[in-house]
C-alpha cells in the first residue's frame, strides 16, 4: 500500500507539523515501506495457532500482606529537616 504525499501533508497539518518537501517525500516512502511490511505479516497463516487468553493464565503476583514493625512517629520526624511534634512541615506550593 502506497502512501501519497497528499496524505502525509494532511497528517502533518492535523499534527501541526511543518515539514519540508524533502521530509514529506521521505516520510511517504518510509510509511509505504512500513505498511508493505504489515501487509506481509497479514499473509501469514495463523489458523493452526491457538488463541491464548492471558487474563486466565495469570496468577496473583502480589506478595502476602504481612504486617512488619514500622518507624514510630518520633523516629520518622527525626529524619525530617522541618517538623513539629506531630507532622512534617513543607513549604506551601499552592497560592
Secondary structure, DSSP 8 states (H G I E B T S, - for coil): ----HHHHHHHHHHTT----HHHHHHHHHHHHHHHHHHHHHHTS--TTS----HHHH---------------HHHHHHT-SSB-SSSB-------
